[in-house]
Amino acid sequence: MADRNLNLTMIKARMVELGLSASNVAKKLGVSRTIVSEWINGKKIPRPRILFELGMLLDLKVSEVLLPELSAEPIVAYRKRSNSKPDLTEAMEMGKALEHLVDYLPFNKLQSPPGLLDPSNSNDYIESASEEIRKTLDGDGLVIDVEALVKSCRELKIVLMPVLWGEKDRKFNALSIYLPTSRTNWVFLNLDVKPMDFKFWILHEMIHAMVRGAFPNNSEEEQFCDALAGAILVPSDYAEKLLDQTLLVINTDDMFKPLLNASRLLIVSPITIAHRVDAIAKSKGITPPFGNTIFAVCENFNKEFGLVSEEYFESLPPSAEDLIRVGEAKFGTYAYKALGNYLRDTGASEGAVAAMLGLSAVDAKAVYRALVGN
Amino acid sequence: MPSSVTEREFYLDTNAYLRLADVLHPLLKLTFGQPQARLRTIPDVHDELKRSIRLQTHFSWAMDQKFCEDRKASFPRISGATKKQIVSARDYLLDEAHRNALPVSSTDMFVLAYGLVLSQVVVSDDRGMKTVADIYGIKMLGVADFLALLYNEGGITIEKIKDVVDVMELRHDVPNRDYFYFTLGELYKMAEMKANAKNGLDR
């Protein structure tokens, strides 16, 4: 555990602002004047309890009273539920907690995962990259299945974590946490979602892992991941055929039929497919057929389908044992094994499980019991 | 209606609450000892329990109305300034936990933050919380220690302690930790001994 340094500039400025001398501070905190001088001169830092009291006295948060740590913070990305305002504090805390599991993962620490060379948002690059990646995923087939994506995630050293965060209770549909220190990617997939976006989210996160840091800013990287995930799931020749079929429809009421049938076949959201078809129409100088009209259609269409969790579990809610079994068998998750070993080695209690997996105490208790018994 | 802070209070973390609340219902209305003490939970614990129980567990009762009402009535009534201090304290405690390589949940650190800011006792069996509590000088008792204290101060009968221990064992949810003063086994033995003595079996 490394000692942290006091943010002396901030502390001195606040003392001046509040008209507090070193003697005043010493008196209020019940410590000697000498010790306060040593803090102010950067020779010592207060013990944790006194540091907190100093912070309260000066109305400074811990992030203000101490200088930031040198180690990099987790990088969090997410797929949110519509209209939600995600609070990323918990995700950041999960990231910090997950660092403790890294040593327990079965990764070759000397080998870096494969990545994409010089990625760019140009159409040509995205189409070429999508063709290459499709080949590695499913050979010549049209429909990409979840198993193929899971296999690729493993090669990319992505830890996939299926979770049951509820359909309405949580703000995240998928959450990705990248730990710069260990260069590990953790992707939490909420199974309490409709199936149509599921493969898109896995792919999106896979692509992040393949291009991390290659773009000058986050929004360009996000744009690339979205575009490439769409291109992989909906090949351009298929999207072109769909455009032709759509343009042939005379009755506007039937306009969405080919699109929705394609969605059922590919198990990909009509929105993703419509974006692909619209883009191709645009490139040909044709008015995009779908535009924003697709969103209302999609909402009704989604009602046809159950939740992904219903496909994986015989009954809901599942037991923690079943969640772990599905995670390991269907998503190649090694995190549960790593977590079990960590808990046994350290004697950590249920709170550690809650912190790492973002679970409520009750669910964490069930996972803890399934992993280490009582 | 949340109540204001009294002189002696014990703040239960989620696990401690789950270990005690159904057998001792209405747990959070319980008062005991001199000066009088009472038990509390905090809104974050209630929110955590509310946050969908998505795995099959033994604790679905926790969302029954009577338990929800019991929890809500136990929230401390604090000023906005104190609440701000508690949020800040939670961040100090989380920072300390990270420095000590302890994965701890934000809710657990909130419970400790109430203990720290309001100078009250926290009841929890969590190892990470115990480490942070010790560093900060926050008073913390394990569930078994707390039951022993409750018994000594006339807040619970020995039969009830036996019930609590039996239910914990039935649920395979025994706080089997060696870093608290009392282990549950010792407590159980004490309870049995007293019960036997009462029944005239121990003479």
Interface residues (C-beta under 8 A of the other chain):
Chain A: M1 A2 R4 P48 R49 L51 F52 G55 M56 K61 V62 S63 L66 T89 E90 E93 K96 A97 H100 L164 W165 G166 D169 R170 D192 P317 P318 S319 A320 L323 G347 A348 S349 E350 G351 A352 A354 A355 M356 S360 A361 V362 D363 A364 K365 A366 V367 R369 G373 N374
Chain B: D13 T14 N15 L18 V45 E48 L49 R51 S52 I53 R54 L55 Q56 T57 F59 A62 Q85 S88 A89 D91 Y92 L94 D95 E96 H98 R99 N100 A101 L102 P103 V104 S105 S106 T107 D108 L116 D125 D126 R127 G128 M129 I135 Y136 G137 H172 D173 V174 N176 R177
